[in-house]
């Protein structure tokens, strides 16, 4: 008999021994008798051929599962280390320099500015725009004056004013497939989809009972989500016709309720191979980040991921703002910790890659953070009226941008202008160009 055959027979004997022992230990007498009748020859002298120290079947299965889980964790850690390389910089890239004085735009609004987005818009949609290029950069802002304003990035000149929102505007989100379209939400519980060029409202909803604090489109434009102080999110889906991509119609597909206020929503960058979009929801009084995969089946399955690295269920902080990295491999969570903590997680895991410290924050913080397009730097508003610039790999604060005279309420990075843009309770928009 070959060595392979001998080994195979050994495994068969051990398997038979384990099954018989399992049946004996669990008083499965009828099944045991059937086994002994059918395998009488194989069971003969079996006790003398299998070591008495052989562990029970259930113990072996438990060990196998433990090893499988450990293997997955090791692979995840290795994968995380590979992803973490994205955050590292070369020696010459350690600092992200800014010009000493920002451009300051007064008069866009006559009240507190609560939210801002940067857009690159087609000149053809604005006949009066004095540009010779196909597109131009602009900023979309929302204010407590109940207006949304479109302003030229170069001058701060207001191009359009939208007055459809009958309450202070809490969020503006640009439609990825057509930046002329913007979703706006307000304190009156409404959501609107409007055209910045024509100032017409395409769709309106009032599906929330309280403030709609946040909104987000998936990066493929298929989904639109709103989060509210009524402890819920609403999920809207675009119709599937080709015409809907540029002039979309959205239909509410689901409402998800939580125990706490929804503080932040965002989407990971879409992965075409997955044919789904991943939504992340941050909720007050919940120790988990909530990942929801949105796909054609509309199962809306929620995957909770503990924000506590030690695995406990204590609510240590509130995720007041969530921002995904450009690659989608990491997620920045701005917390309400009085210690001024922003956490960089590996996406979909509890693994903390870096802790960033130094922002001024408290339990009432209305914070904003966003990534540099390189994925190596993070910008964050601070309650001391400044904007903080972090070098993520080292955790260092490499710049502190000061000048606002009121709380900084929103920030975004204007890729076309290579500049950080901020809005504030001082009623100004400030543009901080990178050198």
C-alpha positions in Angstrom: 0.0 0.0 0.0 1.4 3.4 -0.9 1.9 6.2 1.6 -0.9 8.2 0.1 -3.4 5.3 0.3 -2.3 4.6 3.9 -2.9 8.3 4.9 -6.3 8.3 3.1 -7.4 5.2 5.0 -6.2 6.8 8.3 -8.4 9.9 7.7 -11.4 7.7 6.8 -10.9 5.7 10.0 -10.6 8.9 12.1 -13.7 10.3 10.4 -15.7 7.2 11.2 -14.5 7.2 14.7 -15.5 10.8 15.2 -19.0 10.3 13.8 -19.6 7.3 16.0 -18.4 9.1 19.0 -20.7 12.1 18.2 -23.7 9.8 17.9 -22.9 8.1 21.2 -22.3 11.4 23.0 -25.6 12.8 21.8 -27.7 9.7 22.4 -28.6 9.3 18.7 -29.2 5.6 19.2 -31.2 4.8 16.0 -28.7 6.6 13.8 -25.8 4.9 15.7 -27.4 1.4 15.2 -27.7 2.1 11.4 -24.1 3.1 11.2 -22.9 0.0 13.1 -25.0 -2.3 10.9 -23.8 -0.7 7.6 -20.2 -0.3 8.6 -19.6 -3.2 10.9 -16.4 -4.3 9.2 -14.9 -0.9 9.2 -15.8 -0.4 12.9 -14.1 -3.6 13.9 -11.1 -2.9 16.1 -11.5 0.8 15.3 -10.8 1.9 18.9 -7.3 0.3 18.7 -6.5 2.1 15.4 -7.5 5.7 16.4 -5.6 7.4 19.3 -7.8 7.9 22.4 -6.5 11.5 22.6 -8.4 12.4 19.4 -10.6 15.4 20.1 -14.4 15.3 19.6 -15.9 16.3 16.3 -17.5 19.5 17.5 -14.2 20.7 19.0 -12.4 20.1 15.7 -15.0 22.1 13.8 -14.8 25.0 16.3 -11.1 25.0 15.9 -11.4 25.0 12.2 -13.8 28.0 12.3 -11.5 29.9 14.6 -8.6 29.3 12.3 -10.7 30.5 9.3 -11.6 33.7 11.1 -8.0 34.3 12.2 -6.9 33.8 8.6 -9.5 36.3 7.4 -8.4 38.8 10.0 -4.7 38.3 9.0 -5.7 38.8 5.3 -7.7 41.9 6.3 -4.7 43.3 8.2 -2.4 42.6 5.3 -4.9 44.2 2.9 -5.2 47.2 5.2 -1.4 47.7 5.2 -1.5 47.6 1.4 -4.2 50.3 1.4 -2.4 52.4 4.0 0.4 52.9 1.5 -2.0 55.3 -0.3 -1.8 57.7 2.7 2.0 57.9 2.7 3.9 60.8 1.0 7.4 61.2 -0.3 9.7 63.5 1.6 9.0 66.5 -0.6 5.2 66.0 -0.2 5.1 66.4 3.5 3.8 69.9 3.4 0.8 71.2 1.5 1.5 74.9 1.2 -1.2 77.7 0.8 -0.9 81.3 -0.3 -0.8 83.6 2.7 -4.0 85.4 2.1 -7.3 83.8 1.0 -9.7 85.3 -1.4 -12.7 86.5 0.6 -16.1 86.9 -0.9 -18.6 89.2 0.9 -22.2 89.7 -0.1 -23.0 86.3 -1.6 -25.5 86.0 1.2 -26.7 88.4 3.9 -27.0 85.7 6.5 -25.1 82.7 7.9 -23.8 80.4 5.1 -24.4 76.8 6.2 -23.2 74.6 3.2 -21.1 74.8 0.1 -20.2 72.7 -3.0 -17.8 73.3 -5.8 -18.8 72.7 -9.4 -17.4 72.9 -12.9 -20.3 74.1 -15.2 -20.8 74.3 -18.9 -20.5 77.9 -20.3 -23.2 77.1 -22.9 -25.8 76.9 -20.1 -25.0 80.5 -19.0 -25.1 82.8 -22.1 -24.1 85.9 -20.1 -21.0 84.2 -18.6 -17.8 86.0 -19.7 -15.8 82.9 -20.4 -14.0 81.7 -23.6 -13.6 78.2 -22.2 -16.1 75.3 -22.4 -16.6 75.3 -18.6 -16.0 77.5 -15.6 -15.7 77.0 -11.8 -18.5 78.0 -9.5 -19.7 77.6 -5.9 -23.1 76.6 -4.7 -24.0 77.9 -1.3 -27.0 77.5 1.0 -27.9 80.0 3.8 -30.2 80.8 6.6 -31.6 83.4 4.3 -33.5 80.5 2.6 -31.7 80.9 -0.7 -29.3 78.9 -2.8 -26.7 81.0 -4.7 -24.5 80.1 -7.6 -21.4 82.3 -7.6 -18.3 82.5 -9.9 -15.3 81.0 -8.3 -12.9 83.6 -9.8 -14.8 86.7 -8.5 -17.6 85.6 -6.1 -20.1 87.3 -8.4 -23.6 85.8 -8.0 -24.9 84.2 -11.2 -28.1 82.7 -10.0 -30.4 82.7 -7.0 -32.8 79.9 -6.2 -35.6 80.6 -3.8 -37.6 77.4 -3.8 -36.5 76.3 -0.3 -38.8 77.9 2.2 -36.5 77.4 5.2 -32.8 77.7 6.1 -30.8 75.4 3.7 -28.9 72.6 5.5 -27.3 70.8 2.6 -26.5 71.1 -1.1 -25.4 68.0 -3.1 -24.5 68.1 -6.8 -25.8 65.4 -9.1 -22.7 63.6 -10.4 -24.0 63.0 -14.0 -25.0 66.6 -14.5 -23.5 69.3 -12.2 -26.2 71.8 -13.3 -28.6 69.8 -11.0 -28.5 70.2 -7.2 -30.3 68.5 -4.4 -31.1 70.9 -1.5 -32.5 70.1 1.9 -33.8 72.3 4.7 -35.1 72.8 8.2 -38.7 72.4 6.9 -38.1 68.7 6.2 -38.1 69.1 2.4 -35.9 67.8 -0.4 -35.8 69.5 -3.8 -33.9 68.7 -7.0 -33.3 72.0 -9.0 -31.6 73.2 -12.1 -28.9 75.8 -11.4 -29.1 77.3 -14.9 -32.9 77.6 -15.3 -33.6 77.9 -11.5 -36.5 75.5 -12.0 -37.4 72.8 -9.5 -37.6 69.3 -11.1 -38.8 67.3 -8.1 -39.9 68.0 -4.5 -40.5 65.7 -1.6 -41.5 66.2 2.0 -40.8 62.8 3.4 -39.2 63.8 6.7 -40.9 65.2 9.8 -38.0 67.3 11.1 -34.8 69.0 9.8 -33.1 67.3 6.8 -29.5 67.7 8.0 -27.6 65.9 5.2 -27.9 64.5 1.7 -25.7 62.6 -0.7 -25.7 61.2 -4.2 -24.0 57.9 -5.0 -21.1 58.6 -7.3 -22.8 56.9 -10.3 -25.9 59.1 -9.7 -28.2 56.1 -9.3 -29.1 56.8 -5.7 -30.0 59.9 -3.6 -30.2 59.7 0.2 -31.3 62.2 2.9 -30.8 62.0 6.7 -32.9 63.8 9.2 -33.4 64.7 12.9 -36.5 62.6 12.7 -34.1 59.6 13.2 -34.5 58.3 9.6 -33.0 58.2 6.2 -34.9 58.1 2.9 -33.5 56.3 0.0 -34.4 57.5 -3.6 -33.6 55.7 -6.8 -33.2 57.1 -10.3 -35.5 55.7 -13.0 -33.7 53.5 -15.5 -34.4 55.3 -18.8 -31.5 56.7 -20.8 -33.0 60.2 -20.7 -33.1 60.1 -16.9 -29.4 60.3 -16.5 -29.2 64.0 -17.5 -32.8 64.9 -16.5 -33.4 62.4 -13.7 -36.6 61.3 -12.0 -36.1 59.8 -8.5 -38.5 57.7 -6.6 -38.4 56.9 -2.9 -37.6 53.2 -2.4 -37.2 52.9 1.3 -37.1 54.6 4.7 -34.8 53.3 7.4 -35.5 54.3 11.0 -32.9 54.6 13.8 -33.0 55.3 17.5 -30.9 58.4 17.2 -30.6 61.5 15.1 -28.9 61.0 11.7 -25.8 63.1 11.7 -24.1 62.3 8.4 -24.5 60.3 5.2 -22.0 59.6 2.4 -21.3 57.1 -0.3 -18.1 55.2 -1.0 -16.9 55.8 -4.5 -18.8 53.4 -6.8 -17.1 50.2 -7.8 -18.3 49.1 -11.3 -17.4 45.4 -10.6 -19.7 45.3 -7.6 -22.7 46.7 -9.4 -23.8 48.4 -6.2 -23.2 51.6 -4.2 -22.3 51.6 -0.5 -23.9 54.1 1.7 -22.5 55.0 5.1 -24.7 56.4 7.9 -23.6 58.0 11.1 -26.2 58.1 13.9 -26.2 59.7 17.3 -26.3 57.3 20.3 -25.0 54.4 18.2 -21.5 52.9 18.5 -21.6 51.6 14.9 -21.1 53.1 11.5 -23.9 51.6 9.4 -23.0 50.4 5.9 -25.9 49.8 3.5 -25.3 48.3 0.0 -27.7 49.6 -2.5 -28.3 47.4 -5.6 -30.9 46.4 -8.1 -32.4 43.9 -5.7 -33.2 46.6 -3.1 -32.6 44.4 -0.1 -31.2 47.4 1.8 -29.2 45.1 4.1 -27.5 47.0 6.9 -24.0 46.0 8.1 -23.1 47.6 11.4 -19.4 48.2 12.0 -18.2 49.0 15.5 -16.3 52.3 15.8 -14.7 51.1 19.1 -11.5 49.3 18.3 -11.8 47.2 21.4 -15.2 45.8 20.3 -17.3 47.1 23.2 -20.7 48.7 22.8 -20.2 51.9 24.7 -21.1 55.1 22.8 -17.8 57.0 23.1 -18.6 59.7 20.6 -20.9 60.8 17.8 -19.8 60.7 14.1 -20.8 64.2 13.2 -19.3 64.1 9.8 -18.2 61.2 7.6 -16.0 61.6 4.5 -14.6 58.8 2.3 -11.1 58.9 0.8 -10.8 59.3 -3.0 -10.1 55.6 -3.4 -12.8 54.5 -1.0 -10.4 52.4 1.0 -10.5 54.7 4.1 -13.2 56.8 5.9 -12.6 59.9 8.0 -15.0 60.2 11.0 -15.1 63.6 12.6 -16.2 63.0 16.2 -17.8 65.3 18.8 -15.0 64.4 21.3 -13.9 67.3 23.4 -10.4 66.0 22.9 -10.7 67.1 19.2 -10.5 63.6 17.6 -10.9 62.6 13.9 -10.5 58.9 13.2 -9.3 57.4 9.9 -10.8 53.9 9.6 -10.1 51.3 7.0 -13.5 51.2 5.1 -16.0 48.6 6.2 -13.9 47.6 9.2 -13.3 48.7 12.9 -9.6 49.0 12.2 -8.3 52.4 13.1 -5.5 53.5 10.7 -4.8 56.9 12.3 -6.1 59.2 15.0 -5.9 62.9 14.1 -6.0 65.3 17.0 -6.3 69.1 17.4 -9.6 70.4 16.2 -11.8 72.3 18.7 -15.1 70.4 19.1 -17.8 69.6 21.6 -21.1 67.9 21.8 -22.8 70.6 19.7 -20.2 70.6 16.9 -21.5 71.1 13.4 -18.3 70.0 11.7 -17.2 69.4 8.2 -14.2 67.5 6.8 -13.0 66.6 3.3 -10.0 64.9 1.6 -7.4 66.3 -0.7 -7.6 64.6 -4.1 -4.3 62.9 -3.5 -5.8 61.1 -0.5 -2.8 62.1 1.6 -4.2 65.1 3.4 -7.4 65.9 5.3 -9.1 69.3 5.8 -11.3 69.9 8.9 -13.3 72.8 10.2 -12.7 73.7 13.8 -14.8 75.5 16.4 -12.1 78.1 16.8 -13.1 79.6 13.4 -10.2 78.0 11.6 -9.6 75.2 9.1 -7.1 72.5 10.0 -4.9 70.7 7.5 -3.6 67.3 8.4 -0.8 65.1 7.0 -2.6 61.8 7.5 0.3 59.4 7.5 2.1 61.2 10.3 -1.0 62.6 12.0 0.6 66.0 12.1 -1.2 69.4 11.7 0.7 71.0 8.9 -1.3 74.1 8.5 -4.0 76.1 10.3 -6.0 78.5 8.0 -7.3 81.5 9.9 -9.3 84.5 8.9 -13.0 83.7 9.4 -14.7 85.8 12.0 -17.5 83.2 12.6 -17.9 79.5 13.0 -16.7 77.6 9.8 -19.8 75.7 8.8 -18.8 74.0 5.6 -15.7 73.1 3.5 -15.0 71.5 0.2 -12.0 71.1 -2.1 -12.2 72.8 -5.5 -10.2 70.5 -7.8 -10.3 72.8 -10.8 -8.9 75.7 -8.7 -6.7 73.5 -6.5 -8.1 75.3 -3.5 -9.9 74.6 -0.2 -13.1 76.6 0.0 -14.9 77.4 3.2 -18.2 79.1 4.3 -19.0 80.5 7.6 -21.4 82.2 10.0 -19.5 85.4 9.2 -21.5 85.4 5.9 -18.3 85.0 3.8 -16.9 82.4 1.4 -13.1 82.1 1.5 -10.9 80.4 -1.1 -7.5 79.1 0.1 -5.4 78.3 -3.0 -2.7 75.7 -2.7 0.7 77.1 -3.7 
